[in-house]
Amino acid sequence: MFQAYKKNAIALSAGLIVLGVVAWIIAAAFSLQTHHDEDKADKQIENFIEVNKEVANEIAIRDEAIERRNVALTLRITGQIKPEVGKEVDVNTRFNGRVIKVDVTLGQQVKPGHTLATIDSREIGDLQAELIEAKSKLEISKAHERREMQIYEEQIQRPAALIQAKSDFNQAKTRLELQESEYRRQEQLHQEKIASTKDFMRSKASFDNATAEFAQAQQSLQREERLFANRAMMRRDVDVARAESKRAEQHLNTLKQRLVFLGVPHHMVEEVIRFGKMQVLVPLVSPADGIVTNIDVAVGEVISPEKEAFTVTNLSSVVVAADLPEIDLSRVRVGSLVQVKIASYPKEVFLGRINYISQVVDPETRTVKIRARLVNLDGRLRSNMFAEIDIEGEAAEMLACPKSAIQERDGNKVVYAQVPGGYQERAVKTGRESEEYVEVLSGLAPGEKVATQGSLMLKTELTYRH
């Protein structure tokens, strides 16, 4: 019986072993099917890149969550470097003449009053000759005025005309009295038939003449007395001489002002007046501090006021000028910070602030002209350089994605979103930008994480795979 039991036990153990093997085979098959299904599911995630934690740490991938943020928007436009208003001066003459010498070279630094060219001008010579003549006329007028004043002062101290009138009056009075006495005597003698009629008539005629001379002397005396009493009448000749001197002086000053206005230095005008010698070689001088950026004259050339002979530009500070789209006008204000990049200096950023926004919208381009001032003491920024301008706008709330997460593949903007077991490439549509973030319009949801550092390696891996 024991033997039978032993045989049954052996048979049972063998059966259990067979059942165990079958169970293991079934479990293994199920496990293989499960892994196969998981692999199949992974392959169904489009553009999936498998990356475990160890690999992510090894290649230093960093993630950042997509969130709604208040972001200071950056507006990017292009523009050009220009001189500041009033710091680029076109220099020309105000008179006709011939260039005798060009005194500067292109790129030379000049100060106000620096001679740019020397001009021989007949027009200036004629005015200087008139100036010398006007000075002579003024001296003559001044001398005449002094003489009239001297006469007036003498008349005040010793009125000769009045004294003479009084003397003439007294003499006429004495003669009248004598002639009247003689006439009365002859009249009496004539009545007594002692004197002849001829002597009587001669005496009467002398008396009448003496009467007329007395009356004239009396009138002259009265007139001189009135004149002496009225000093203004006595000053008439003095006032006339003074007015003539004033007119001559005004003419002289007018000629001086004309010469200075035409560009003749003031000290040269004074020398012409002082020495009475013409100086027809006139310097054309710089009106401003800056660099000579254009020379458009040559020795021997005849120039006129219409010709722009030189250009002097001061670039110690410049402006970056641009056309701002009308739609973005509300995002910019005077004082907004700008960051300017120049192709010649790719690793540098020049900072400035907007100091001008036009009040006029261009009807054709629908843009507004703006300017921002930049300091340029080292002179590296030059006129007409192209510039890329980033304007700091006002903050706005948006679904923000780090700029470092954005890559471009096949002409589309993509990011690498974190998913279980790795990363998935997502095409995204972007909108407004700041210096660090870009607005996400579609392709991502708040809370999702995207690769920032290492996103380029993920792009390279996916590109290589395809």
Helices and strands as residue ranges (DSSP letters): H 2-44, E 48-50, H 53-58, E 63-65, E 67-83, E 88-91, E 97-102, E 109-110, E 115-120, H 122-157, H 160-191, H 197-229, H 231-234, H 236-262, H 266-275, E 281-285, E 290-295, E 302-303, E 310-313, E 317-325, G 326-331, E 337-342, E 345-361, E 367-375, E 386-402, G 403-405, E 407-409, E 412-419, E 422-427, E 429-433, E 437-442, E 449-451, H 455-465
